[in-house]
Amino acid sequence: MTAAPQPVRNDLSSGSTQRTLTAGAVGATVDYWSTLSMDRWTPTALKPVSLSMVTTVTPDDGQKVYLQRATMTAVPGNASQSFSPLAAQVDQTDAPGYLVLAPYSYSQTFNVGEVPADATFVTLQFTYEYLVQSTPTSSEFAKQTASDTITVAIAGGADG
C-alpha cells in the first residue's frame, strides 16, 4: 500500500486570492486570479496570472504613489526539489511610473510558460517597486519595494 500524496497548496484553488502588502508608507491591496481553470494548469499550458492593485499612503498628505516596476518570477517545483526559475517577466515604465494611489489601480496579466513535467506546483514571486512623492508638489521620490509569493498547483503532475 502506498501513501497518498500530500495535497499541494494552491493559493488560487478558489479562483482568486487577495493579499495586503506593506512597503514603508505604502499599503497595497493586490488581487490575483487566473482566467484558466485550475484543472487546465498543466505543465505545457500557457498559464495566465492576472493581478489588480490599488494603494494607499500613510500619512496621506496628498502625495502620489507610482508603480515603477512589477516583476513576476515563476519557480516550478515538487515535494523533493525546486527547478530552475523561468525567465522573469517585467512590466516597467518611465519614471515616475503608473499612478496606483486609490482610486487609480494597476492591472496586468503575466503568463507562466512551460514547466518540467514532474513539477507539481509553481511558486510565483512578485516584486513591486513604488515611487512615493516626498510631498504633494515635490519632484523628489522615495523608493519602496514590496514582495509577495503565491503558489499554484500544476494539474496532472507526476503521480509520485
N, C-alpha and C positions, 0 to 999 in steps of 0.2 A: 504494500500500500504506500503510495507516495503522498507526501504532504501537499496540501493545497497551496498554490502560490499566494503570497501575500497580495492583497489588493494594492494597486498603485494609486497613490494620491493624485487627484485630479481637481485642480482649482476651478476648472471650467465645467465640472460634471453637471452642474445645474444650468449650464448655458452661459453663465456670466459670473463675474466676481467684482467686488468693489474694494478698493484699498484707499487708506488715508495715509499720506506721506508728509513728512516734515523736513524742510531744508532751511535752517535758520529761521527767518521771519516768514517764510513761505509755507503755507499749508496747501497741499494738493489733494484733490479727490479724483481718483482715476477709476474708471470703469473699463473692464476688459471683457471681450466676448469674441466668439468666432461664428462666422456665417456657415461654416462647415460643421455638420453634426459630428459629435464625438466618435460615433462608430465609423466615421469615414476618415479619421485621423490616422491613416495608415503610413507605414514608413516611406512609401514612394509618393504619396499625395502632396500637392502644394497646399499647405495648411495656413489659412489666413487668421491673423490675430488682430482684432480691431481694438482701439482704445479711444477713450474720450476723457479729457482732463479739464478741470477748472481749478483756479487757485484763489486763495485769499492771502492777505498780508497783515501781520500783526506787529506793532500797532499800525492801523490803516490811517496814514496821514495824507492819503491821496496819491501816493506814488504808484507807478505801474509795475507789473510783473510780466516778464517776457520769457518765453521758452526759446532758448537759442539752439539747443540740440537735443534730440531724442534718439537713443540708441537701443537696439534690441540685439542681444546675442543669444542664440539657441544652442544649448548644450545637451545632446542626447545622452541617455544612459539607461542602465538596467540595474537590477539588485546588486550585481557584482562589480560593475565598472561604469566609469564615465568615458564617453567617446570624445573625439576632438570637436571643439565648437565649430558650428557653421560660421560662415563669414558674417561679420556684424552688419546690420542694416542701420543706416543713419539717415535721419531727416534733420538737416541743418539749414539755417537761413542766415542771411546777413544780419549783423548786429543792428538793433538790439535783439531782434527775434520776433516770434509770434506773440501777440498780446494774449495772455491766458488768464488775466485777472477777471473774476466774475463781474459781469455776466458773459464775458467772452470766453470761449472754450477752444480747445485744440482737439482735433480728431485725426487719426491716422490709422492705416492698416499696414502691418508688416506681414511678410509671408515666411513661414518656416518651410524650408525645402526638404529634400530627401534626407532621411536619417538611416543609419545602419539597420538592417533587417532585424537584428536581435535587440534593438532598443525597445524598451517598454514604456518609456516616458521621455519627455523633453523638458528641460528647465529653461525658462525664458528669463533672461536677465535684462532688465530695463534700467537705463540711466537717463535722467532728465537734468539738463543743465539750464538753470534760470539766471537771468539778469534782472536785478531789482533796482529801480531808481533810488538813489540815496535820498532825494527829496522830490516832491511832485514836479518841480521845474528844472531839476538837475539833468545834465547830460553825463553825469557820473553814475556808474552802476556797480553794485556788489554782485558777485557770482555766488550762487548756491547750487548744490548738487543733491539730488535725491535719487535713491536706487530702490528697485523693487524686483522681486522674483516671483514668478508663478510657475507651477508645474502642471503639465498636461500629459495625460496618459496617451500612449500610442496604441491604436487598435490593432489587433491581430499580431501583436508582438510574439516573441518566442514563447513556446509553451513552458519552458523552464524544466 
